[in-house]
């Protein structure tokens, strides 16, 4: 179980994810930013409690 304040911080970070937040190699990002963002949002909202709604 994740505490509400930690969950809120995770949601905020996921919704405000920026390409500059990701580590880079010499050839650029390891994965495309769009893929990382999609997986992040999927992970965050798949664990949503049944009595919660987005936003």
Residue pairs with C-beta under 8 A, 6 or more apart in sequence:
2 10
10 44
11 44
14 40
14 41
14 43
14 44
15 41
15 44
17 36
17 37
17 40
19 29
19 33
22 29
22 30
22 33
22 36
23 29
23 30
24 30
29 36
45 54
48 54
